[in-house]
Amino acid sequence: QAGANDGSEDNETRELTNQVQRYWELEGELHGQTKGHSNEDARSIQLMETETKFANGRYQVPMLWRDAEKPLINNRRMVERRLQSIKRDLIRNPDIHQQYQETFDGYVDKGYIILYSGSYMSHK
């Protein structure tokens, strides 16, 4: 019985691993990336290695692909239109609305989000 104790399963795993690795190398070459990481990937790895912290029983990882120098645009109108579209969709589909509500209730219960009733919330 092949694969049980003769090492053929290990060979198959190695061969599959080599094929997948070669595929990704070819993909990188196709998109202009050579050996190693892209500049963005290298920056993200460096950030993760130097800025990741463990506090209050959780890991805090920096936003790896966010450029701190790039200012945020004002997208309030786009967000409000998206919110109105979601509201319309939820009104049309009560089952999805129920699932949506249960999901957000769970986020509130776990402390992932906080209910806010004011008209403005600053970003700090």
C-alpha positions in Angstrom: 0.0 0.0 0.0 1.7 3.1 -1.3 1.9 6.1 1.0 1.5 4.4 4.3 5.1 4.2 5.4 7.3 4.5 2.3 7.5 8.3 2.3 5.6 8.7 -1.0 3.1 11.0 0.8 5.9 13.2 1.9 7.3 13.3 -1.6 3.8 14.2 -3.0 3.5 17.0 -0.4 6.9 18.4 -1.3 6.1 18.2 -5.0 2.8 20.0 -4.5 4.5 22.6 -2.3 7.2 23.2 -5.0 4.5 23.5 -7.7 2.6 26.1 -5.7 5.8 28.0 -4.9 6.7 28.0 -8.6 3.2 29.2 -9.5 3.5 32.2 -7.1 7.0 33.0 -8.4 5.6 33.1 -12.0 2.7 35.3 -10.8 5.2 37.7 -9.3 7.3 37.8 -12.4 4.1 38.4 -14.5 3.3 41.4 -12.4 6.8 42.8 -12.5 7.9 41.5 -9.1 11.2 39.7 -8.9 12.5 37.6 -6.1 11.8 39.0 -2.7 9.0 41.2 -1.5 7.5 44.3 -3.1 8.4 47.6 -1.4 4.9 47.7 0.1 5.2 44.1 1.4 8.6 44.8 2.9 7.3 48.0 4.6 4.3 46.0 6.0 6.5 43.2 7.3 8.9 45.7 8.9 5.9 47.6 10.5 4.4 44.3 11.8 7.7 43.2 13.2 8.5 46.5 15.0 5.1 47.9 15.9 3.0 44.8 16.9 2.2 45.0 20.6 0.4 42.7 23.1 -1.9 44.6 25.4 -4.9 43.7 27.5 -4.7 40.1 26.3 -4.8 41.0 22.6 -2.4 41.8 19.8 -2.4 45.3 18.4 -1.2 45.4 14.9 -0.6 48.6 12.9 -2.6 49.3 9.7 0.0 47.7 7.4 -1.1 49.0 4.1 -2.2 52.5 5.2 0.1 55.4 4.2 0.2 57.6 7.3 1.2 60.6 5.1 -1.8 60.3 2.8 -4.7 62.5 4.0 -8.2 61.1 4.1 -10.7 62.3 1.6 -14.2 63.5 2.6 -16.4 60.7 1.4 -19.4 61.5 3.6 -21.9 61.8 0.6 -20.8 58.5 -0.8 -21.2 56.8 2.6 -24.6 58.4 3.2 -25.7 57.1 -0.3 -24.4 53.6 0.5 -26.2 53.7 3.9 -29.5 54.6 2.2 -29.0 51.8 -0.3 -28.4 49.3 2.4 -31.5 50.5 4.3 -33.6 50.0 1.2 -32.2 46.5 0.7 -32.9 45.6 4.3 -36.5 46.9 4.1 -37.1 44.7 1.0 -35.6 41.6 2.6 -36.7 41.1 6.3 -34.7 37.8 6.6 -31.5 39.6 5.7 -32.5 42.5 8.0 -32.9 40.1 10.9 -29.4 38.5 10.3 -27.9 42.0 9.9 -29.4 43.1 13.2 -28.3 40.0 15.0 -24.8 40.4 13.7 -24.5 44.0 14.9 -26.2 43.2 18.2 -23.4 40.6 18.7 -20.8 43.2 17.9 -22.3 45.6 20.5 -22.4 42.7 23.1 -18.7 41.9 22.5 -17.7 45.5 22.6 -16.5 45.6 19.0 -18.7 48.6 18.3 -20.4 51.2 20.5 -23.8 52.7 19.9 -23.6 56.4 19.2 -26.6 58.7 19.2 -24.9 62.1 18.5 -24.7 63.9 15.2 -21.0 64.0 14.9 -18.2 61.7 15.8 -14.6 62.9 15.5 -11.8 60.7 14.2 -8.8 60.7 16.5 
